[in-house]
Amino acid sequence: MTDISGQVALVTGASKGIGAAVAEALAAAGAHVVLTARDTKKLEAVEQRIFDAGGAATIAPVDLTEADSIARLAAAVAGRWPALDVMVHAAAVLPELTGVVDIDQVALSRALTTNLLATQALIARFDPLLRKSVAGRLVHLTSSVATAPRAYWGAYAASKAAAEVLVDCYAQETRNISPLRVAIVDPGATRTDMRAKAYPGEDPASVKLPAVVAERIVALLGEQIASPHRERVNHAS
């Protein structure tokens, strides 16, 4: 197992699904994990599981769609720790799957705010702390539709594609001037609430658990990677 004892990690979307699994895996590998999401009670449940397993965590309820919330979060983290070693950006929203001509503008705006604008804000606010780490890592979770668009996925695909471009550009901008490395990870078909919403007739047991993705992300932290590094997690459940 990758040993990241003493490191500080931030996970967005940490209240459930892949985000929660990643947070627990990071804590099991020795990191102090800052858990962020909107639902305080769910964050507390993840935090308790980490505590019960002997790990360390801090919850920081944040709504990424609020203009100042990310700035406040970054200030709070900087006030407690000298550097941020790992940031895993798992938070995302899936708008209704519909044809492009029928996309709801309010839902699209929310998706762009959460999936794109918050991504840029997180990078901007946490860049100084990530660069202070001796081996900072940013792991951005994406989707296959970002690079292989499908009918009726337009709103979500557009928001994730734009976010992926931003993250790729950031990786190129930092790779020659800092030890920071960026990974863009497509988790593939995974048993999450978002997956159930997109594929309501699918047997959940036919796709892998979030823990499989979490295990791969933690392992990736111990590897020498290019920046950006891209991969898809295809392991069976």
Residue pairs with C-beta under 8 A, 6 or more apart in sequence:
1 28
1 29
1 218
2 29
2 218
2 219
2 221
2 222
3 29
3 30
3 222
4 26
4 29
4 30
4 31
4 85
4 86
4 218
4 221
4 222
5 29
5 30
5 31
6 30
6 31
7 30
7 31
7 32
7 85
7 86
7 133
8 31
8 32
8 34
8 77
8 81
8 83
8 84
8 85
8 86
9 23
9 26
9 31
9 32
9 33
9 34
9 84
9 85
9 86
9 87
9 88
10 33
10 34
10 36
10 77
10 84
10 86
10 87
10 88
10 126
11 19
11 22
11 23
11 26
11 33
11 34
11 35
11 36
11 87
11 88
11 90
12 19
12 36
12 37
12 62
12 64
12 87
12 88
12 89
12 90
12 91
12 118
12 122
13 19
13 36
13 37
13 89
13 90
13 91
13 92
14 20
14 22
14 23
14 33
14 35
14 36
14 37
14 43
14 46
14 90
15 35
15 37
15 38
15 39
15 42
15 43
15 46
16 37
16 39
16 42
16 46
16 192
16 193
17 90
17 190
17 192
17 193
17 194
17 210
18 90
18 141
18 187
18 190
18 192
18 210
18 213
18 214
19 37
19 88
19 90
19 91
20 42
20 46
20 210
21 209
21 210
21 211
21 213
21 214
22 88
22 90
22 210
22 213
22 214
22 217
22 218
23 33
23 35
23 46
23 50
23 57
23 88
24 46
24 49
24 50
24 53
24 55
24 214
25 211
25 214
25 215
25 217
25 218
26 33
26 86
26 88
26 214
26 218
27 33
27 50
27 53
27 55
27 56
27 57
28 53
28 55
28 218
29 218
29 221
31 56
31 85
31 86
32 56
32 57
32 58
33 50
33 55
33 56
33 57
33 58
34 57
34 58
34 59
34 60
34 77
35 43
35 46
35 47
35 57
35 58
35 59
35 60
36 43
36 59
36 60
36 61
36 62
36 73
36 91
37 43
37 61
37 62
37 91
38 61
38 62
38 63
39 61
40 59
40 61
43 59
43 61
44 59
46 57
46 59
47 57
47 58
47 59
50 56
50 57
51 57
60 73
60 76
60 77
62 69
62 70
62 72
62 73
63 69
64 70
64 91
64 113
64 114
64 118
64 121
64 122
65 110
65 113
65 114
65 118
70 118
70 121
70 122
70 125
71 121
71 125
73 125
74 125
74 126
74 129
77 84
77 126
77 129
78 128
78 129
81 129
82 132
83 129
83 130
83 132
83 133
83 134
83 136
84 126
84 129
84 130
84 132
84 133
84 136
85 130
85 133
85 135
85 136
85 137
86 136
86 137
86 138
86 139
86 221
87 122
87 126
87 130
87 137
87 138
87 139
88 139
88 141
88 217
89 119
89 122
89 138
89 139
89 140
89 141
90 141
91 114
91 118
92 114
92 115
92 141
92 160
92 194
93 110
93 111
93 114
93 115
94 111
94 156
94 194
94 197
94 198
95 103
95 104
95 107
95 108
95 110
95 111
95 155
95 156
96 104
96 107
96 155
97 152
97 153
97 156
97 198
98 104
98 152
98 154
98 155
99 151
99 152
99 154
100 154
103 154
103 155
107 155
108 155
108 159
111 155
111 156
111 159
112 158
112 159
112 162
114 159
115 156
115 159
115 160
115 162
115 163
116 159
116 162
116 163
116 166
119 140
119 163
119 166
119 167
120 166
123 138
123 166
123 167
123 170
127 174
130 136
130 138
130 180
131 174
131 178
131 180
133 179
133 180
134 179
135 179
135 181
136 178
136 179
136 180
136 181
137 180
137 181
137 182
137 183
137 220
137 221
138 167
138 170
138 171
138 180
138 181
138 182
138 183
139 182
139 183
139 185
139 217
139 220
139 221
140 163
140 164
140 167
140 182
140 183
140 184
140 185
141 185
141 186
141 187
142 160
142 163
142 164
142 184
142 185
142 186
143 156
143 157
143 160
143 186
144 186
144 188
144 232
145 153
145 156
145 157
145 160
145 161
146 157
146 160
146 161
146 163
146 164
147 161
147 164
149 157
149 161
150 157
164 184
167 182
167 184
167 228
168 182
168 184
168 228
170 182
171 181
171 182
171 184
171 227
171 228
172 227
172 228
174 180
174 182
174 227
175 181
175 182
175 226
175 227
180 227
181 225
181 226
181 227
181 229
182 227
182 228
182 229
183 217
183 220
183 225
183 228
183 229
183 230
183 231
184 228
184 229
184 230
185 213
185 216
185 217
185 220
185 230
185 231
185 232
185 233
186 230
186 231
186 232
186 233
187 210
187 213
187 232
187 233
188 208
188 213
188 232
188 233
188 234
189 195
189 207
189 208
190 207
190 208
190 209
190 210
190 212
190 213
190 233
191 204
191 205
191 207
191 208
191 209
191 210
191 237
192 210
195 202
195 204
195 207
196 202
196 204
205 237
206 237
207 237
208 233
208 235
208 236
208 237
209 237
212 233
212 235
212 237
213 233
216 233
216 235
220 229
220 231
